[in-house]
Amino acid sequence: MRFLALIFLLCAFFNAHGQDKVVRTPSESSSLKYDFYSETLSSVLFSGLTTQSRLRLLYPVPNLKLDLYAGVNISNDLTTGTTLKYADDFVSPTAGILIRPFSFLGFFAEYRRLFRTETIAGLPSVENDTRLGAYVYQKYAVFSSPYKPFAEFYGETVSLTRFSSKPVSTAWLKLGSEHRLSKSFAAAAYVEGFVRNSPSLLIGITDRNLNAGVRLKWTYKSFSAQVLGYNRIYTKEVPTGWEGLLVLSANGRLF
């Protein structure tokens, strides 16, 4: 939590020093929107993949700086050779409210009706899942240079009361250099500090590590695909080694 508060203060500082602001017209601000986000992970912890995806429709309420949304979340554990599950298998209709007082800060309250597609011993096949949380995100150009050095950080804390009265918190900070290969492609090399505190193994392990990696990013209008390969060069909780991450995202006006 202290690390998350520190990131919040850094985001506020950077946001107040020379960040470009996007001004939306009233018609753009009030139109129905969508967003899509998906992560596929290959880890040193298991053989195979885990995937988590989200598709939402959002109705912005500009005067209150909030979005009402509904959608679906899907999670799949595609690991092999082990009986231990690293991700829940489910399809989950979702509804919630997202409050964004600043471009880098959000608070959300969310309800999910979770339908497990694969039964886990001790867990029901259908379950209510209420979540409360907050996040901060900012990417900042450190200084002007052809090598485009950057600092990028993200932090979140989420309360999942069906598992624990304590929240699960994640924060990471990337420092790197980015090079634009073309209009649509960019490549970056970075080092990353990663911290995750989990109160229960049912929602993941506690993890602290230092990574070094590369990222290739493709963008087209509101669509984005990122491939990250990184080496856990220092870690306390799990083995060192290479991991891979594929991130897909899209957002825009529905009509």
BAZA-714098 format. One line per 4 residues: their letters; for each residue x, y, z of C-alpha. Coordinates in nm, 2 decimals. Layout:
! residues N
a	X,Y,Z ~ ...
//
This chain:
! residues 255
mrfl	0.00,0.00,0.00 ~ 0.28,0.24,0.07 ~ 0.44,0.16,-0.26 ~ 0.10,0.23,-0.43
alif	0.07,0.57,-0.25 ~ 0.42,0.66,-0.37 ~ 0.33,0.58,-0.73 ~ 0.01,0.80,-0.69
llca	0.22,1.09,-0.58 ~ 0.47,1.04,-0.87 ~ 0.17,1.03,-1.11 ~ 0.03,1.35,-0.97
ffna	0.37,1.52,-1.01 ~ 0.42,1.41,-1.36 ~ 0.07,1.49,-1.46 ~ 0.12,1.85,-1.34
hgqd	0.44,1.90,-1.53 ~ 0.39,1.93,-1.91 ~ 0.16,1.64,-1.98 ~ -0.06,1.69,-2.29
kvvr	-0.43,1.70,-2.22 ~ -0.70,1.56,-2.45 ~ -1.01,1.78,-2.48 ~ -1.32,1.59,-2.58
tpse	-1.62,1.75,-2.74 ~ -1.96,1.70,-2.58 ~ -2.06,1.45,-2.85 ~ -1.75,1.25,-2.80
sssl	-1.77,1.25,-2.43 ~ -2.13,1.12,-2.40 ~ -2.13,0.85,-2.67 ~ -2.14,0.48,-2.59
kydf	-1.79,0.33,-2.59 ~ -1.62,-0.01,-2.57 ~ -1.29,-0.15,-2.45 ~ -1.11,-0.48,-2.48
yset	-0.81,-0.61,-2.29 ~ -0.64,-0.95,-2.29 ~ -0.33,-1.09,-2.14 ~ -0.16,-1.43,-2.22
lssv	0.12,-1.53,-1.99 ~ 0.40,-1.79,-2.02 ~ 0.58,-1.82,-1.69 ~ 0.87,-2.00,-1.52
lfsg	0.61,-2.13,-1.27 ~ 0.43,-2.36,-1.51 ~ 0.43,-2.53,-1.85 ~ 0.17,-2.38,-2.08
lttq	-0.03,-2.06,-2.08 ~ -0.28,-1.86,-1.88 ~ -0.52,-1.61,-2.04 ~ -0.74,-1.34,-1.90
srlr	-0.97,-1.13,-2.12 ~ -1.22,-0.85,-2.07 ~ -1.48,-0.69,-2.30 ~ -1.69,-0.40,-2.18
llyp	-1.94,-0.15,-2.30 ~ -1.91,0.19,-2.12 ~ -2.15,0.48,-2.09 ~ -1.96,0.79,-1.99
vpnl	-2.12,1.05,-1.75 ~ -1.88,1.34,-1.82 ~ -2.01,1.58,-1.56 ~ -1.95,1.33,-1.28
kldl	-1.62,1.20,-1.44 ~ -1.74,0.84,-1.43 ~ -1.83,0.55,-1.66 ~ -2.11,0.30,-1.61
yagv	-2.02,-0.03,-1.77 ~ -2.13,-0.39,-1.84 ~ -1.94,-0.67,-2.01 ~ -1.79,-1.01,-1.97
nisn	-1.46,-1.14,-1.82 ~ -1.31,-1.48,-1.93 ~ -1.02,-1.66,-1.77 ~ -0.85,-1.98,-1.88
dltt	-0.57,-2.20,-1.74 ~ -0.40,-2.38,-2.03 ~ -0.11,-2.52,-1.83 ~ -0.01,-2.89,-1.86
gttl	0.16,-3.15,-1.65 ~ 0.04,-3.04,-1.31 ~ -0.28,-3.05,-1.10 ~ -0.21,-2.71,-0.95
kyad	-0.42,-2.43,-1.10 ~ -0.25,-2.10,-1.17 ~ -0.56,-1.93,-1.30 ~ -0.93,-1.98,-1.25
dfvs	-1.14,-2.11,-1.55 ~ -1.45,-1.90,-1.57 ~ -1.69,-1.69,-1.78 ~ -1.82,-1.39,-1.58
ptag	-2.09,-1.14,-1.68 ~ -1.99,-0.81,-1.52 ~ -2.14,-0.47,-1.43 ~ -1.98,-0.18,-1.25
ilir	-1.89,0.18,-1.21 ~ -1.56,0.35,-1.28 ~ -1.47,0.69,-1.14 ~ -1.18,0.87,-1.30
pfsf	-1.11,1.21,-1.13 ~ -0.78,1.23,-1.32 ~ -0.65,1.07,-1.63 ~ -0.40,0.86,-1.43
lgff	-0.63,0.76,-1.15 ~ -0.94,0.54,-1.13 ~ -1.17,0.39,-0.86 ~ -1.41,0.11,-0.94
aeyr	-1.69,-0.10,-0.78 ~ -1.78,-0.41,-0.98 ~ -2.02,-0.71,-0.95 ~ -1.95,-1.04,-1.13
rlfr	-2.16,-1.35,-1.16 ~ -1.89,-1.61,-1.20 ~ -1.96,-1.94,-1.39 ~ -1.66,-2.18,-1.36
teti	-1.60,-2.38,-1.68 ~ -1.38,-2.62,-1.48 ~ -1.46,-2.73,-1.13 ~ -1.20,-2.67,-0.86
aglp	-1.23,-2.88,-0.54 ~ -1.38,-2.67,-0.26 ~ -1.50,-2.39,-0.48 ~ -1.86,-2.36,-0.61
sven	-1.94,-2.38,-0.99 ~ -2.14,-2.06,-0.97 ~ -2.04,-1.77,-0.74 ~ -2.10,-1.40,-0.68
dtrl	-1.79,-1.19,-0.70 ~ -1.79,-0.83,-0.57 ~ -1.48,-0.62,-0.62 ~ -1.37,-0.28,-0.50
gayv	-1.04,-0.13,-0.61 ~ -0.83,0.16,-0.73 ~ -0.55,0.20,-0.99 ~ -0.29,0.45,-1.11
yqky	-0.10,0.45,-1.44 ~ 0.14,0.69,-1.60 ~ 0.40,0.69,-1.87 ~ 0.64,0.98,-1.88
avfs	0.92,1.08,-2.12 ~ 1.22,1.13,-1.89 ~ 1.39,1.38,-2.12 ~ 1.41,1.46,-2.49
spyk	1.64,1.23,-2.67 ~ 1.65,1.02,-2.99 ~ 1.66,0.71,-2.76 ~ 1.33,0.82,-2.59
pfae	1.41,0.72,-2.23 ~ 1.08,0.67,-2.04 ~ 0.94,0.58,-1.70 ~ 0.62,0.38,-1.68
fyge	0.44,0.28,-1.37 ~ 0.12,0.10,-1.27 ~ -0.03,0.02,-0.93 ~ -0.36,-0.13,-0.82
tvsl	-0.52,-0.26,-0.51 ~ -0.84,-0.48,-0.52 ~ -1.06,-0.61,-0.25 ~ -1.20,-0.96,-0.32
trfs	-1.40,-1.04,-0.01 ~ -1.50,-1.39,-0.12 ~ -1.13,-1.49,-0.06 ~ -1.00,-1.25,0.21
skpv	-1.07,-0.94,0.40 ~ -0.73,-0.80,0.29 ~ -0.68,-0.67,-0.06 ~ -0.44,-0.80,-0.33
staw	-0.20,-0.52,-0.44 ~ 0.02,-0.51,-0.74 ~ 0.27,-0.24,-0.85 ~ 0.54,-0.22,-1.12
lklg	0.78,0.04,-1.25 ~ 0.96,0.02,-1.58 ~ 1.26,0.23,-1.68 ~ 1.37,0.20,-2.04
sehr	1.44,0.33,-2.39 ~ 1.20,0.32,-2.68 ~ 1.28,0.33,-3.05 ~ 1.01,0.38,-3.32
lsks	1.07,0.14,-3.60 ~ 0.79,0.27,-3.82 ~ 0.46,0.45,-3.79 ~ 0.29,0.15,-3.63
faaa	0.58,-0.04,-3.46 ~ 0.80,0.05,-3.16 ~ 1.06,-0.15,-2.97 ~ 1.18,-0.09,-2.62
ayve	1.44,-0.23,-2.38 ~ 1.37,-0.19,-2.01 ~ 1.43,-0.29,-1.65 ~ 1.13,-0.34,-1.42
gfvr	1.07,-0.36,-1.05 ~ 0.76,-0.57,-0.97 ~ 0.58,-0.62,-0.64 ~ 0.27,-0.82,-0.56
nsps	0.12,-0.88,-0.22 ~ -0.15,-1.15,-0.21 ~ -0.34,-1.25,0.11 ~ -0.44,-1.59,-0.03
llig	-0.29,-1.85,-0.27 ~ -0.64,-1.87,-0.43 ~ -0.58,-1.53,-0.59 ~ -0.21,-1.57,-0.66
itdr	0.13,-1.57,-0.49 ~ 0.32,-1.29,-0.32 ~ 0.59,-1.19,-0.56 ~ 0.89,-0.95,-0.56
nlna	1.13,-0.94,-0.85 ~ 1.36,-0.74,-1.08 ~ 1.32,-0.80,-1.45 ~ 1.51,-0.70,-1.76
gvrl	1.33,-0.73,-2.10 ~ 1.23,-0.61,-2.44 ~ 0.89,-0.50,-2.57 ~ 0.76,-0.49,-2.93
kwty	0.44,-0.28,-2.97 ~ 0.21,-0.25,-3.27 ~ -0.06,0.02,-3.28 ~ -0.33,0.09,-3.54
ksfs	-0.59,0.36,-3.45 ~ -0.74,0.24,-3.12 ~ -0.60,-0.12,-3.15 ~ -0.27,-0.23,-2.98
aqvl	-0.07,-0.55,-2.95 ~ 0.24,-0.59,-2.73 ~ 0.48,-0.88,-2.70 ~ 0.71,-0.87,-2.40
gynr	1.00,-1.11,-2.32 ~ 1.17,-1.06,-1.99 ~ 1.42,-1.24,-1.76 ~ 1.36,-1.26,-1.39
iytk	1.72,-1.16,-1.29 ~ 1.64,-1.13,-0.92 ~ 1.35,-1.28,-0.73 ~ 1.27,-1.40,-0.38
evpt	0.96,-1.62,-0.42 ~ 1.00,-1.81,-0.75 ~ 1.28,-1.93,-0.98 ~ 1.46,-1.70,-1.21
gweg	1.42,-1.74,-1.58 ~ 1.25,-1.61,-1.90 ~ 0.88,-1.53,-1.92 ~ 0.66,-1.40,-2.21
llvl	0.35,-1.19,-2.22 ~ 0.11,-1.10,-2.50 ~ -0.12,-0.80,-2.44 ~ -0.40,-0.71,-2.68
sang	-0.62,-0.40,-2.63 ~ -0.88,-0.19,-2.81 ~ -1.11,0.10,-2.72 ~ -1.33,0.34,-2.90
rlf	-1.68,0.47,-2.97 ~ -1.94,0.20,-3.04 ~ -2.15,0.43,-3.26
//
